[in-house]
Amino acid sequence: MVRRALLADLRGIVGADGVIDRPEALLVYECDGYTLERAAPEVVVLPRTPAEVAAVLRLLAEERVAFVPRGAGTGLSGGTLPLEAPVMVGTSRLTAIEAIDVANRRIVAQAGVVNQWVTNAVRAHGLCYAPDPSSQPACTIGGNIAENSGGPHTLKYGVTTNHVLGVELVLASGEVVTLGGAVEDRPGYDLVGLVVGAEGTFGIVTRATLRLVRAPEAYRTLLAVFESVDAASEAVSGIIAAGIVPAALEMMDRLILQALEQAYHIGLPTDAGAVLLIELDGPAVGLDPREVRVARDEAERAALWKCRKRAFGAVGRLAPNYCTQDGVVPRTRVPDILRHIAAAAERHRLRIANVFHAGDGNIHPILLFDERDRDEVRRVLAAGREILEACIALGGSLTGEHGIGVEKMAQMPLLFGPDDLAAMVRLRAVFDPEGRANPHKIFPDAKVCVETRAPRRQAAM
């Protein structure tokens, strides 16, 4: 239990409105976008500055109290679940963009800056921030760094780790360290690369130096319509094999198209087996689909991307609840994994919709169910595990952009042997010897059980 004296000291650092400890208010923080597992913290602390974050962690170190970082809560692997970590430290109030260097294409942003705000801040200079998760209007830079987030346009431009030059990291001890910086290709170990994707297990990132890219002068956005999922997925490999790398290459199947058309009424082909949403900011691509539709203007382009990025909200028209899986296969094996997904759906008597980053093989099957049916919940979890196992068998990975969190801990031995896992645990201990920063995450851990329940809300990829 968190002592009253500690609560008072925390309020002394962040102010009375920066500490939340009422049980009814804490319910908001019991899960992130992965709602099948839940655990509420005893207290949420909301610092307003990086200095306050450091002061909070120094205080927790003195008390030897574990903590879990949290950004906007849009994560999808249970990474912000407070397991044996009574204090949650939120970074949502760290919202300052501290510096913009147009000439060198750099920006320094605090951890609570919303992803979309970065591009908004530099758009007038013809620049943008490339990583664009579908939760872009809500997710924050700190969370993007923790999960190494991707997004549709990272096929060509790379995921978060390719755009982070430096971070300020507050260790569990409260010590503030600066890794990397504004200079490219520093000598020595890539410590920034270690922090990106570490899911908050090294400490809390409070600010970052981000790389900006030149915004394309023009876009060409195409909707390629196919009779079947197989035909669409085969076209994905064909496009890349032809030497063309689109800025984005997304696939949506019939079930998703029907939900989107019901929601947005933009004329999507609901009888198609699947579509590819292709965006080019370079040469045109030659395909042989049933049909190719080219966005006629910026408004039509925006409408298409609105549908893609809000696809998961539209899924509510298909079922009361859903669970989204996140795995990766080589792009040449996309047809194979889609067949595995279809087989899992049939075997477990489920409906599974597909919308995903087809260009880099990052799949997002959406398992539809009703939380009132406990047997269906069990079948959803079993099917999700089978899909991840199939990804590994096809030469892929457990996650493309959502992280391991608590959701996929048990599957880590599918990818790594005991010695590999032990080495990673030792590496984590270099940054956090006592294991107080986001404990019981990523690595298999039999010490902690969490409550598995049906979700109350869902979030987008």
N, C-alpha and C positions, 0 to 999 in steps of 0.2 A: 504493500500500500504506500502511496505517496504521502509523506508526512505533511501536516498542516504548515509546519515551519518552512518546508521546501516550497509549498505553494506561495507563501508570503514572500519568500526570496525571489521566486520567479516573477511575481507581480511587481516587485521592486525593480526588476530589469526591464520588463516589457510593458508595464502598466496594467491596471486592473482589467482593461478591455482586451488585453492580449493573452489572458489565461481563461480557458474554458474547462469547467469541471462539473457542470450540472449534468446528471445522467441523461436527461432528455436531449440536451444539446450535443452530447457526445455520440448519439446515435448516427448523426450525419457522417461521422468519421469511422464507422465500424467496418467499412470495406471501400475498395476502389471500384473500378469498372468491372472487375471480376467478382461477382456477387455471390458465388457459390460457397465461399468461405468468409467467415466474419469474426471479428474480435474488436471490441471497443477499447480505446485507451482510457486510462484513469484521468488523464489531463491532456489538453492540447495547448501548446504554447505558440503564439504567433508574433515572432520578432518583427520589427520594422526595418532593421538595418543589419548588414553583415556583422557589425560590432556586437549587436545584441545577440545574434546567433552564437558568436564565440563566447560571450558571457554566459549564456544559457548552458552551453556544453561544458564550460569550466565548472559551473555549479553542479551539473549532473555528475561530472567526473569526481568531484569531491564527495558526493553522496553515493557514488558507484551505482548510479541508476541508468538502466538501458533506455534507449530512445529509438524512435523510427522517424525518418524524414517523410514529409508529404508535400507535394506540390498542389496541383489542381485536382488530384484524385481521378484522373482519366486513365490511369494505367489499367492493364487488362490481365495481370498475372498475380494479383494479390501482393504486390511488392510493398504496399504501405500497411499491411496487416500488422498490428502491434502485438507480436507474439513474445510474451515475457519481456515486453518493453512498455512500461506503464506510461511513459511520456511520449507524445507525438509532437514533433517540432515542424510546424508548417512554414513554408517559405512564400506563401501567396502575397505577403505584404512587401516583399522586396521587389518593388516594381520600377526601379529607376533604370533608364538607359543613360549610362554615365558618360559615354564618349562615342563619337562617330568620326571615323577617319575615312573620308571619301577617297582621297588620293590613293591610300593603301588598301582600301576595301576591307576595313575592320570596324567592328562595333563592340563596345563593352556593355554588357547587360547584366543586371542582377538576376538571381535565380527565379524570381517571381514574375518576370516579364513574360507576357503571353507571346507565344511563337509568332502569331500574325502581326503583333506590334512591331517586331523587328523589321519586317519588310515594309510595313506602313511608314516607318521612320526614315527609310532611305529610298522609297519609291521615286521621289522627286529628283533624285540623283541618278536615276536609271539603274539602280541596284536592287538586289533582293537577297533574302536568306533562303537557300534552296530546300532544306528539309521541311516537308509540309505534311505532317500527319493529318488524318481526317479530323482529328480533334483540334486542329490548328487554331480555331477561334477561342479555345479554352485552355489547352495544355500550355505548360510553362517551360522555360528554358532549363530550369533545374531538373524537372522531371524528364525532359527530352534527353538530357545528358545522362541521367541515372539509367535510363532504359535503352540508350542508343537508338532513339526513335527513327523511323523511316518516313514513308509517305509515297504517294504516287510518283512524284517527280524526282525521286532519288534514284530511279533506274539509271539515269544519265549522270546525275550530279553527285551521287553518293549520299550516305546516311549521316547522322549527326556527327559521328567520329571524324568524318572527312571535313568538317566545317568548324571544329573547335580547336583553336590555337593555344588557348591557355585557360586555366581555371584557378580560382581561389577556393581552397578546400579547408574547412574547419574540421580537424580531426576530433575523435571522441574525447580526447583529453582537453579540448578547447584551444589547442595550438592552431594557429592559422598558417597555412603553407601556400605558396604560389608555385604552380607547376606550369611550364610552358610560358607563353607570352605572345607578343605581337610578331615575333620573328619566325619565319618559316624554317623548318628543318633544323631544329636545335640538335647539337650532338648529345650523345648519351642515351639512356633508356627512355622509351616513350611512356613517361608516367602519366601524361594526359590521356593517352590511349587506354591505360589501365583504369583510370577513373571513369571514363565514358563507358557506360554499360555495367558498372559495378553495383548498380541498384541500391546505392546508399549504404553499402556495407563498409566503405572506407571512411565515412564521415558525411558532411553536408557541403555541397557546392553552393557558394553564396554569390559568386559572380563569374562571368566567363567572357573571354575574348573570342568573338566569332568571325569567321571568314564570310565575306559577302561576295556575290557573283554578279556579273553584269546581266541585267534583265534582257531577255531576247527582244530583238526589235519587232518580231512578228511571230505569231503562232499559226499552226494549221492543225485543227482538231477534227478527227475523223471518228465516226462510229461505224465499225465494220460488223455486219450482221451475218451470222452463220446458222446453218440448219441444226447443228449439234455442238455439244460441248467438245467432243473429240476434234471436230474440224477446227474450232476456234483455238484449241490448245495446240494443235499441230501447227497452226499459222504463227503462233508465238515464236517457236524455234526457227521457223522459216524466215521470219523478219530479221531476227538477230543474226542468223547464219548468212543472210544476204549482205551483212556488213553495215546494217542500219541500226542505230541505237536511238530509239525515240526518247523524248524527254519523259514520257509516261506511256505505259502499256498495261491497261487494266482489263480484267475480264469480269463479266456479270452474266449469270445464268438466267434461265427463264423465270424461276421463282422470284429472284430479285427484281427482274425487269417488270414483272406483274405488280409487285408491291410498289415499285417506284412510280410506275405509270398511274396507279391508283392515287398516289400521294401528290404527284407534281404535274401530271397531264401535259407532257411535252411531246408526246407522239412516239414513245419508245415502242419497238416492235415486240409486243407481248407474245407473239406466236413463235419467235425465234428460239432456237436452242440455246444460243449464247451470243453475246456481242463482245467485241474488243473496243475499248475506248482508247484511242491512240492520239497522242499529242506530239507534234514535231515542232522543233524550233530550228530545223535544218532542212535537209533534202526531203522530198516526198518519198513515200514508200509504195511499192507495187505489191498488191495482194490479189488473191483470187477468191474472195468471199462471195456470198449470195448477193451482197449489196454493200456499198460504201456511201455513207452520208458525211458530207463535209460541213462543219459549222460555218454558216454564211457570214456571221458577224460576231462581235464580242459578246453580245447578249446571248446568242445561242451557245457559244462556247461556255459562258458562265452557267447557263442552265444545265448543260451536260455535266459539268464538274460539280454543280450543286447536287445533282442527283447522285453522283458517285460518292461524294463525301458524306452525304446524308443517308446513304443506303441503309445503315443499321437502324436509324430511326424509323424508316419505312417498314422494317421487318415486323414491327408491332402489329401490322395489318395481317400478318401470316399466322401468328401464334401469340399466346399470352406472355411467353418467356422465351429466351434464347441464350445460348452459350456459344461464344466465339472461340475457335481454336486458332493457333498461330504456329505454323511449321514452315519449313523450307525444303525444297527439293531442287536438284539441278533443273534448269528450265526445260531440258530435253525430256525430263521425266514427269512434266506436268500432266500429260495425258494419263500416265500410269497412276499418279496419286489421285486424280479425279475418279478413276475407275475404282480405286480402293475406297474412296469416300462414298461412292454410290453403293458399293457392296456393304460397307458398314451401316449405311442407312437402311438397306434392306434387311440385313441380319438383325439389327436392333429395333426394327419397326419404327423408324424415325424419318422425319423430313429434314433434309439438310440442304440449305441454299449455299451458293458459292459466289463470292465477290472478292477479288484479290489482286495483288500486284503480280500479274502473270509474267511480266518481263524478267523479273528476277526470281521467279519460282516461290514467292512468299505467299502461301495460301492462307485464306481465312474462311474455312467452312463454318457456317452458322447452323448450329444444331437447335432445331425448334422443339419446344415442349411446353407442357403445362405444369407449373409448380405444384398444383394440387394432386398430381399423380406421382406418388413417391417412386413407383416402379419405373416410370418414364424418366425421372431424374437419375435413377441408378443407371438406366440404359444410356442416357446422355453422357455420363461420366465414363462409362465403359467404352463407348464409341470414340470419345475424345482421345482416350489412351491408345486405342487401336490405330487411330489416324496418325498420332505421333510416332508410334512404333513403325508404321509403314513409311513415314518420312525418313526415318533413320535407315531402314532397310533399303531404301532407294538411293542412299548416299547423301541424304540431306541432314537437317539439323532440327532441334527442338523448338527453336524460336527465330524469327526473322527480325522482330522489332518490339515485341511486347515484354521480353525478359522471361526469366525463370520464376522469380518470386516464390510463392508457396505452391502455385498451381502445378509446376513441372519438376519440382525437386526430386520426386521419386523416380523420374525418368532419366535423371542425369547419368546413372550408370550405364544407360544404353549407349552413351557417347564416350564416356571416360572410364578408365580403369581406376582401381583403388589408389594407385600411386599418383595418377594425375589429379584426382580429387584431393588427395592429401597435400599435394604441392600447392594447389589453389587455396586451400584452407590456411597453409603456412604463409602464403603471400598476403592474404587478408589480415593475418595477425600482425604483419609488419606495420600496417596502418592503424590497426585497432587491436592491441594485444589482449584486452579483456573481453572482446567480443560484444561490446555494448551498442555498436552502431548497427541498427536494423538486424538484430539477431534472428537466427533460425530461418534464413532465406538462402536460396540458390542451391545449397548442398543438402543431400539427404540427411534427415535429422529425425530420429525416433523419439526425441525427448518431448516434443510438443504436439498436441492434437488440437485441431481447430474444428469449429462447427461447420459442417457441410449442410448448406441449406439452399432452397430455391431462391433465385435472385429477385430483388424488388425493382431493380432498374438496370439498364444496360448502357453501355457507352460505345462510341464509334471508333473504328480504326482509321 
